[in-house]
Amino acid sequence: MSSVVLLDYGSGNLHSAERALVRAGARVEVTADPEVALAADGLVVPGVGAFAACMAGLRAVRGERIIGQRLAGGRPVLGICVGMQILFDRGVEFGVETDGCGEWPGTVDKLEAPVLPHMGWNTVSAPADSVLFAGMDPTTRFYFVHTYAARTWDLPPSDHLAAPRLTWCEYGTGRFLAAVENGALSATQFHPEKSGDAGAQLLSNWVKSL
């Protein structure tokens, strides 16, 4: 059974995420202890609320260092919702720019849509070789609740690294990144722990990949 740490930094639906990960077959510990977080087979970074508040909470427990150290060693990390957003260079909310973890270049900003937040069930367009979405029908829906997202992918192609797997979602007048699989670092903008059987399968796919 794979060990997974759910990073406790004051943000996220920890209890529902913990239950969902256990259902997915993981042995879960909720903690911000760096040694435990670094030693686990997988690390999940949740996130709910404002980008700036999540980054403040993350820095308070040196979470950005934990993420960076794990990735430097090729150790899997999964970000969820704002836990995905803070992996980018910066977030812009209400005209305020906040530095993120900088694992991916780019800016998280407001969606362009007549109705915000984007709340409810929506389909996504995943690549055929996706690990997270393996075995899922293209009509599968996931649960979203957010006003901000990464709307572009700014990481340049590499001759030495495998191309990231990008999953997109259409909403309003454009699209945004619904999920990214980039080596050891994966993330979803939607909430798998709130997405019923579909979310359970996605988490199970990730746990099996550890």
Disulfide bonds with the S-S distance in Angstrom:
none
